[in-house]
Amino acid sequence: MKKTKLIDIAKIHGVSTSTVSKAINGHSDVSAATRTAILETSKKLHYVANIHAKGLRTQKSSTIGVIIPNILLSFNATILKGILDSAKEFGYRVLLSESEHYFENEKETLQKMIDSNVDGLLISINKESKNIDHIIKASEHLPVVLFDKISEKVPLTNIIVDDQQGAFNAVEHLILQGRKEIVCICGAKNSYSSEHRLNGYLEALEKYKIPINSELILESEQVTISQGELAIQRLLYKATKFDAVFGITDNVAIGAIKALQKNKISIPEKVSVIGFSDSDKATIIVPNLTSVAQPGASMGRLAVRYLIDEINNPINVRTPKTIELKTVLKIRESSFSSI
């Protein structure tokens, strides 16, 4: 099979090879319509950029580094799929590393990626990174875009979901089902997403004039199934009254379901449960878990697009921005009740 070249794509669209190259590499001076058409053709014809020759011409490696806390999480997997697909379309390779929620891992990996001459970095900050000086320092030398887990202390482009609105929608759904004593299982206080999901919970209570009960707001450093189960077991042991649970992750919500089932408390008749992220586990657990779905693949694609746009622009014209993606509440058996 003949290898597709830039000139082949250029002839199809009646443009120069320079325009094709710019479109594939994400230059901002190519219109969105032209870029989309060229990318579709390059994909259809299986065009592969000669990254070695490109590197010699531009002093670029055509490689982006990606640092993520946990690659095994379902939501993170969908983000990575979006990143890999988009990077391939733009002719970039991906150097991937997992920080495993350790600050030193994140710091060392970031430096190794810089030493490997990556053109830019995509980072989801781990929850142990209270000091983000290493990220600020890195951004002084090459483009850095944060996604999912971010820090408002860093003046960079952020790609996130609207955590607060997603949580508000979830808690509002519970309230409209007649629930008034709603547990919120939160994460670490220094977590951006945990803080904003808690704010959404509080906003919904305030809108419907439901008094805030601090006993129902539970902090869990590790938002895992076991921690969610333990949190609800403790409430039951103390005989604390509640009729619904909002978990800031699917895992803690599933843990809550396990605790309720062990204590023979019917779901959703007695207690409704909602999670956040709409992971694969949401439709495996019985009853199926109502959850806030996040557009992971879209987040990954956008992160790559904005990073490449910054790679192709001088550092002095980069403008930090925050892009918030909308969530969708997937209503299932764990929360829907006729009461």
Salt bridges, closest charged atoms under 4 A:
ASP29 OD2 - LYS22 NZ 3.17
ASP85 OD1 - LYS81 NZ 3.33
GLU89 OE2 - LYS43 NZ 3.96
GLU106 OE2 - HIS134 NE2 2.87
ASP148 OD2 - LYS149 NZ 3.01
ASP162 OD2 - LYS326 NZ 3.74
ASP163 OD1 - ARG197 NE 2.75
GLU172 OE2 - LYS207 NZ 3.33
GLU229 OE1 - LYS258 NZ 3.92
GLU229 OE2 - LYS262 NZ 2.52
ASP278 OD2 - LYS330 NZ 3.66
ASP278 OD1 - ARG332 NH1 2.85
